[in-house]
Amino acid sequence: QVQLVESGGGLVQPGGSLRLSCAASGFTFSTYAMRWYRQAPRKERELVATITSAGDTRTYADSVKGRFTISRNNAKNTVYLQMNNLKPEDTAVYYCNTVPRSNWGQGTQVTVSS
């Protein structure tokens, strides 16, 4: 059974940085592309970033391009999201998932506020 455990969220000031982690288990991690999503209060969940199984291709939503970086370590079954120059509009619960989507984890809260 697919299990995804997100961590690394917190409260940060505008302009700050956070690194999110997603520990995966229950499937052959190295054969799946992975994605980060986020859901802000009263908004639909949106796709933030995608990375291929080998990590050689990455794509981003326009709203985070140039500020966020998705990466992965297949030896550790973990995908990361480095978030720099954070803005209040980045405040959301962040989730990772496989491609195609499987079970959702609990997510990790990111709050950007002064």
Wavefront OBJ file of the C-alpha trace (Angstrom):
o trace
v 0.000 0.000 0.000
v 1.312 3.415 -0.975
v 2.281 5.578 1.990
v 3.424 9.171 1.683
v 4.582 11.172 4.696
v 5.233 14.872 4.218
v 7.289 16.955 6.636
v 9.267 20.171 6.911
v 6.507 22.759 6.949
v 6.251 25.609 9.401
v 5.873 29.340 9.902
v 8.283 31.525 7.949
v 8.532 35.226 7.180
v 8.104 36.541 3.629
v 11.341 36.083 1.733
v 12.315 33.078 3.809
v 12.968 29.467 2.817
v 11.759 26.009 3.724
v 12.621 22.522 2.521
v 9.816 20.002 2.436
v 10.386 16.247 2.402
v 8.122 13.388 1.383
v 9.058 9.896 2.504
v 7.499 7.211 0.313
v 6.926 3.513 0.933
v 4.835 0.622 -0.312
v 5.845 0.870 -3.973
v 8.925 0.962 -6.194
v 9.703 4.639 -5.737
v 12.414 4.849 -8.397
v 9.976 3.902 -11.172
v 7.421 6.640 -10.485
v 7.356 10.302 -11.379
v 6.404 12.372 -8.349
v 4.517 15.604 -7.792
v 4.027 18.251 -5.137
v 0.594 19.838 -4.751
v -0.751 22.475 -2.408
v -4.150 23.510 -1.113
v -4.759 26.943 0.312
v -7.782 27.701 2.513
v -11.029 27.801 0.515
v -9.192 26.914 -2.703
v -8.838 23.786 -4.794
v -5.709 21.682 -4.621
v -3.211 22.782 -7.263
v -0.188 21.171 -8.876
v 3.098 22.824 -7.897
v 5.902 20.733 -9.382
v 6.647 17.423 -11.127
v 9.838 15.373 -11.368
v 10.402 12.316 -13.561
v 11.403 8.960 -12.091
v 15.089 9.497 -12.897
v 14.981 13.136 -11.829
v 16.098 14.397 -15.223
v 13.055 16.507 -16.041
v 11.260 18.952 -13.728
v 8.287 21.187 -14.387
v 6.721 23.921 -12.265
v 3.598 25.989 -11.954
v 4.138 29.525 -13.199
v 3.454 30.873 -9.719
v 6.514 29.134 -8.233
v 8.909 29.013 -11.188
v 12.320 30.387 -10.270
v 11.613 30.120 -6.519
v 10.883 26.414 -5.894
v 13.016 23.390 -6.792
v 11.802 19.795 -6.786
v 14.364 17.017 -6.339
v 14.515 13.376 -5.308
v 16.793 10.780 -3.784
v 15.800 7.354 -5.077
v 18.140 5.622 -2.634
v 16.174 7.196 0.233
v 12.709 6.952 -1.370
v 12.268 10.653 -0.754
v 11.184 13.633 -2.818
v 11.947 17.203 -1.759
v 10.641 20.686 -2.418
v 13.062 23.533 -1.759
v 11.080 26.754 -1.438
v 12.895 30.088 -1.542
v 11.692 33.685 -1.495
v 8.410 32.587 0.021
v 5.366 34.818 -0.305
v 2.155 35.004 1.761
v 0.282 33.494 -1.180
v 2.382 30.332 -0.804
v 0.546 29.619 2.451
v -1.100 26.213 2.059
v -0.997 22.572 3.032
v 1.559 20.856 0.801
v 1.184 17.264 -0.375
v 3.235 14.898 -2.493
v 1.849 12.154 -4.690
v 2.773 9.678 -7.360
v 2.060 9.909 -11.088
v -0.611 8.634 -11.579
v -2.073 9.692 -8.244
v -2.471 7.275 -5.368
v -3.266 7.748 -1.687
v -2.866 11.213 -0.190
v -0.731 11.721 2.885
v -1.558 14.087 5.719
v 0.310 16.989 4.149
v 2.498 19.580 5.835
v 1.358 23.131 6.641
v 3.359 26.047 5.292
v 2.471 29.496 6.607
v 4.182 32.593 5.262
v 3.495 35.592 7.438
v 5.254 38.455 9.159
l 1 2 3 4 5 6 7 8 9 10 11 12 13 14 15 16 17 18 19 20 21 22 23 24 25 26 27 28 29 30 31 32 33 34 35 36 37 38 39 40 41 42 43 44 45 46 47 48 49 50 51 52 53 54 55 56 57 58 59 60 61 62 63 64 65 66 67 68 69 70 71 72 73 74 75 76 77 78 79 80 81 82 83 84 85 86 87 88 89 90 91 92 93 94 95 96 97 98 99 100 101 102 103 104 105 106 107 108 109 110 111 112 113 114
